Amino acid sequence: MKWVGRMVAMVFGLGVLALIGALAVLIGRSDGVPPLPVFGGLLALVILILLAGACLALISLAVSARRALRLLEQGAPEAVPMDEAEPAPMQGPPFSPYGLAEVAAPRPARPGRVLVAER
């Protein structure tokens, strides 16, 4: 997969160089700066960036899928299907009746600091 990513990067680089070259030739042959070819070149550059990003995203997904498949093939000998597994018991209540101010430990005062306001 590394060579595919390098190939995508190479095609992207060649595409950017070709677009810049085409824009330079179009602008050099005209009297002023033609807005339509410049806009078309910028639009093509944006499309090229999006396509390269999509290709790299697909490569990343393929690498992740291959890694996940390899881990599944290795298997975990102590794995238990979810239907047969018992839920773990809860450790204490889900919500605390105390506020954050009551739970937070008081910080020691720094020397040279003065309390400006109190809640």
Backbone as CSV, one residue per row, in Angstrom:
resi,resn,N_x,N_y,N_z,CA_x,CA_y,CA_z,C_x,C_y,C_z
1,MET,0.812,-1.204,0.000,0.000,0.000,0.000,0.853,1.265,0.000
2,LYS,2.084,1.147,0.448,2.938,2.331,0.460,3.205,2.825,-0.949
3,TRP,3.403,1.905,-1.881,3.691,2.330,-3.244,2.480,2.980,-3.884
4,VAL,1.264,2.559,-3.495,0.058,3.196,-4.032,-0.043,4.634,-3.509
5,GLY,0.266,4.835,-2.233,0.256,6.189,-1.677,1.299,7.071,-2.339
6,ARG,2.471,6.503,-2.606,3.513,7.278,-3.288,3.107,7.608,-4.714
7,MET,2.416,6.674,-5.362,1.955,6.923,-6.722,0.899,8.025,-6.741
8,VAL,-0.015,8.003,-5.770,-1.020,9.058,-5.677,-0.342,10.406,-5.457
9,ALA,0.661,10.437,-4.602,1.381,11.693,-4.355,2.110,12.152,-5.615
10,MET,2.686,11.220,-6.369,3.391,11.584,-7.588,2.424,12.123,-8.645
11,VAL,1.297,11.466,-8.823,0.298,11.942,-9.788,-0.245,13.298,-9.363
12,PHE,-0.453,13.488,-8.062,-0.914,14.782,-7.569,0.116,15.866,-7.866
13,GLY,1.383,15.594,-7.599,2.435,16.574,-7.863,2.540,16.906,-9.343
14,LEU,2.483,15.875,-10.212,2.525,16.130,-11.648,1.307,16.927,-12.112
15,GLY,0.153,16.635,-11.542,-1.055,17.394,-11.894,-0.952,18.852,-11.495
16,VAL,-0.417,19.103,-10.309,-0.245,20.491,-9.861,0.748,21.214,-10.765
17,LEU,1.860,20.560,-11.099,2.839,21.187,-11.994,2.243,21.448,-13.379
18,ALA,1.447,20.509,-13.894,0.816,20.696,-15.195,-0.181,21.853,-15.165
19,LEU,-0.953,21.951,-14.092,-1.910,23.060,-13.981,-1.199,24.403,-13.890
20,ILE,-0.149,24.460,-13.103,0.597,25.713,-12.976,1.238,26.078,-14.315
21,GLY,1.781,25.081,-15.026,2.363,25.334,-16.344,1.330,25.819,-17.342
22,ALA,0.149,25.179,-17.355,-0.908,25.591,-18.280,-1.371,27.017,-17.980
23,LEU,-1.512,27.336,-16.692,-1.919,28.706,-16.332,-0.843,29.714,-16.726
24,ALA,0.416,29.365,-16.535,1.498,30.283,-16.900,1.513,30.531,-18.401
25,VAL,1.296,29.481,-19.201,1.268,29.653,-20.653,0.077,30.503,-21.067
26,LEU,-1.100,30.257,-20.496,-2.291,31.037,-20.844,-2.136,32.504,-20.465
27,ILE,-1.593,32.754,-19.302,-1.418,34.138,-18.863,-0.315,34.818,-19.672
28,GLY,0.739,34.067,-20.017,1.832,34.649,-20.796,1.428,35.017,-22.208
29,ARG,0.509,34.276,-22.813,0.086,34.542,-24.182,-0.964,35.638,-24.271
30,SER,-1.604,35.967,-23.187,-2.652,36.989,-23.231,-2.066,38.347,-22.882
31,ASP,-2.842,39.392,-23.181,-2.402,40.764,-22.893,-2.521,41.073,-21.411
32,GLY,-3.597,40.647,-20.815,-3.807,40.875,-19.386,-3.953,39.535,-18.678
33,VAL,-4.565,39.568,-17.531,-4.827,38.329,-16.788,-6.248,37.893,-17.109
34,PRO,-6.413,36.810,-17.899,-7.767,36.357,-18.223,-8.408,35.684,-17.013
35,PRO,-9.583,36.121,-16.615,-10.175,35.563,-15.395,-10.675,34.127,-15.545
36,LEU,-11.190,33.755,-16.718,-11.761,32.410,-16.864,-10.695,31.312,-16.789
37,PRO,-9.568,31.402,-17.484,-8.560,30.342,-17.330,-7.973,30.266,-15.921
38,VAL,-7.816,31.424,-15.272,-7.297,31.405,-13.906,-8.299,30.728,-12.980
39,PHE,-9.574,31.081,-13.149,-10.613,30.452,-12.327,-10.692,28.958,-12.618
40,GLY,-10.611,28.589,-13.892,-10.642,27.174,-14.259,-9.457,26.416,-13.692
41,GLY,-8.276,27.041,-13.718,-7.099,26.390,-13.152,-7.203,26.202,-11.654
42,LEU,-7.713,27.229,-10.970,-7.894,27.105,-9.517,-8.949,26.053,-9.184
43,LEU,-10.020,26.002,-9.973,-11.057,24.993,-9.766,-10.498,23.590,-10.006
44,ALA,-9.683,23.441,-11.057,-9.069,22.142,-11.334,-8.104,21.754,-10.210
45,LEU,-7.395,22.734,-9.653,-6.482,22.453,-8.545,-7.250,21.985,-7.307
46,VAL,-8.371,22.611,-7.027,-9.198,22.196,-5.888,-9.736,20.788,-6.111
47,ILE,-10.187,20.507,-7.324,-10.698,19.166,-7.625,-9.582,18.130,-7.497
48,LEU,-8.388,18.487,-7.962,-7.252,17.576,-7.847,-6.898,17.307,-6.393
49,ILE,-6.945,18.335,-5.559,-6.669,18.153,-4.124,-7.720,17.249,-3.492
50,LEU,-8.991,17.468,-3.829,-10.053,16.627,-3.266,-9.934,15.177,-3.721
51,LEU,-9.596,14.961,-4.991,-9.431,13.585,-5.470,-8.240,12.902,-4.815
52,ALA,-7.153,13.621,-4.642,-5.989,13.029,-3.968,-6.330,12.704,-2.518
53,GLY,-7.066,13.578,-1.852,-7.490,13.299,-0.477,-8.397,12.092,-0.398
54,ALA,-9.311,11.955,-1.365,-10.202,10.795,-1.376,-9.420,9.509,-1.617
55,CYS,-8.441,9.557,-2.517,-7.611,8.362,-2.768,-6.829,7.974,-1.520
56,LEU,-6.245,8.951,-0.863,-5.477,8.634,0.352,-6.390,8.131,1.469
57,ALA,-7.614,8.645,1.541,-8.558,8.151,2.542,-8.935,6.697,2.258
58,LEU,-9.145,6.365,0.984,-9.464,4.980,0.639,-8.288,4.055,0.931
59,ILE,-7.075,4.521,0.685,-5.893,3.721,1.004,-5.807,3.494,2.512
60,SER,-6.091,4.541,3.288,-6.062,4.407,4.745,-7.113,3.417,5.229
61,LEU,-8.302,3.472,4.637,-9.350,2.514,5.010,-8.934,1.082,4.661
62,ALA,-8.310,0.909,3.510,-7.875,-0.433,3.118,-6.811,-0.965,4.069
63,VAL,-5.881,-0.114,4.473,-4.838,-0.547,5.413,-5.460,-0.902,6.759
64,SER,-6.416,-0.087,7.221,-7.078,-0.374,8.496,-7.881,-1.669,8.424
65,ALA,-8.560,-1.881,7.302,-9.342,-3.109,7.145,-8.428,-4.327,7.119
66,ARG,-7.284,-4.215,6.453,-6.351,-5.339,6.421,-5.810,-5.633,7.817
67,ARG,-5.496,-4.585,8.566,-4.982,-4.773,9.924,-6.053,-5.410,10.818
68,ALA,-7.303,-4.952,10.688,-8.386,-5.526,11.489,-8.637,-6.980,11.118
69,LEU,-8.562,-7.281,9.828,-8.756,-8.668,9.398,-7.655,-9.567,9.925
70,ARG,-6.427,-9.063,9.928,-5.316,-9.844,10.458,-5.521,-10.122,11.946
71,LEU,-6.003,-9.116,12.694,-6.257,-9.328,14.124,-7.399,-10.300,14.354
72,LEU,-8.431,-10.244,13.494,-9.539,-11.180,13.641,-9.119,-12.606,13.306
73,GLU,-8.236,-12.740,12.302,-7.770,-14.080,11.942,-6.927,-14.694,13.050
74,GLN,-6.142,-13.860,13.750,-5.349,-14.374,14.863,-6.269,-14.859,15.972
75,GLY,-7.332,-14.115,16.206,-8.331,-14.504,17.188,-7.847,-14.390,18.616
76,ALA,-8.791,-14.249,19.497,-8.501,-14.212,20.926,-9.066,-15.494,21.529
77,PRO,-8.224,-16.344,22.127,-8.719,-17.625,22.629,-9.725,-17.475,23.769
78,GLU,-9.640,-16.412,24.540,-10.560,-16.257,25.658,-11.775,-15.391,25.302
79,ALA,-11.968,-15.118,24.008,-13.092,-14.278,23.593,-14.402,-15.022,23.807
80,VAL,-15.390,-14.304,24.315,-16.712,-14.863,24.573,-17.709,-14.078,23.742
81,PRO,-18.644,-14.747,23.051,-19.657,-14.014,22.296,-20.470,-13.091,23.223
82,MET,-20.932,-11.996,22.690,-21.634,-11.002,23.502,-22.925,-11.546,24.111
83,ASP,-23.564,-12.515,23.450,-24.812,-13.062,23.987,-24.574,-13.828,25.283
84,GLU,-23.413,-14.473,25.390,-23.127,-15.303,26.553,-22.405,-14.539,27.658
85,ALA,-21.882,-13.370,27.335,-21.106,-12.614,28.323,-22.043,-11.959,29.333
86,GLU,-21.627,-11.967,30.587,-22.402,-11.306,31.627,-21.904,-9.878,31.784
87,PRO,-22.821,-8.936,31.996,-22.368,-7.556,32.171,-21.601,-7.401,33.482
88,ALA,-20.626,-6.514,33.477,-19.830,-6.273,34.678,-20.669,-5.513,35.705
89,PRO,-20.526,-5.837,36.999,-21.301,-5.114,38.011,-20.817,-3.669,38.108
90,MET,-21.757,-2.774,38.436,-21.422,-1.359,38.555,-20.662,-1.110,39.849
91,GLN,-19.751,-0.175,39.795,-18.950,0.195,40.959,-19.496,1.493,41.538
92,GLY,-20.519,1.431,42.331,-21.070,2.633,42.952,-22.212,3.217,42.134
93,PRO,-22.820,4.295,42.653,-23.969,4.886,41.967,-23.520,5.615,40.691
94,PRO,-24.415,5.655,39.683,-24.030,6.315,38.432,-23.922,7.834,38.578
95,PHE,-24.697,8.432,39.473,-24.665,9.872,39.670,-24.377,10.178,41.130
96,SER,-23.631,11.206,41.359,-23.296,11.585,42.718,-24.228,12.705,43.181
97,PRO,-24.731,12.642,44.416,-25.616,13.710,44.894,-24.842,14.959,45.306
98,TYR,-23.520,14.890,45.284,-22.717,16.028,45.732,-22.373,16.927,44.560
99,GLY,-22.233,18.203,44.844,-21.805,19.148,43.825,-20.299,19.116,43.653
100,LEU,-19.821,19.743,42.611,-18.387,19.753,42.346,-17.626,20.510,43.429
101,ALA,-18.233,21.554,43.979,-17.541,22.336,45.002,-17.311,21.504,46.263
102,GLU,-18.229,20.597,46.577,-18.087,19.781,47.769,-17.073,18.654,47.549
103,VAL,-16.952,18.204,46.306,-16.059,17.089,46.012,-14.626,17.581,45.822
104,ALA,-14.459,18.754,45.225,-13.119,19.255,44.915,-12.356,19.561,46.196
105,ALA,-11.093,19.185,46.180,-10.248,19.448,47.344,-9.829,20.920,47.335
106,PRO,-9.800,21.561,48.507,-9.384,22.961,48.530,-7.904,23.080,48.203
107,ARG,-7.584,24.076,47.401,-6.182,24.299,47.031,-5.513,25.176,48.081
108,PRO,-4.270,24.899,48.377,-3.576,25.756,49.341,-3.293,27.130,48.716
109,ALA,-3.357,28.148,49.554,-3.113,29.506,49.078,-1.630,29.694,48.785
110,ARG,-1.344,30.368,47.688,0.047,30.644,47.331,0.519,31.882,48.087
111,PRO,1.756,31.892,48.476,2.264,33.086,49.171,2.313,34.279,48.213
112,GLY,1.861,35.413,48.712,1.850,36.623,47.907,0.560,36.822,47.131
113,ARG,-0.361,35.889,47.207,-1.638,35.998,46.513,-2.729,36.406,47.492
114,VAL,-3.646,37.249,47.039,-4.731,37.737,47.873,-6.050,37.275,47.278
115,LEU,-6.961,36.835,48.104,-8.280,36.434,47.648,-9.068,37.677,47.249
116,VAL,-9.509,37.718,45.994,-10.221,38.891,45.505,-11.721,38.742,45.711
117,ALA,-12.263,37.593,45.390,-13.697,37.404,45.517,-13.960,35.972,45.976
118,GLU,-15.121,35.774,46.562,-15.497,34.447,47.030,-16.886,34.168,46.511
119,ARG,-17.102,32.924,46.088,-18.421,32.574,45.538,-19.417,32.348,46.633
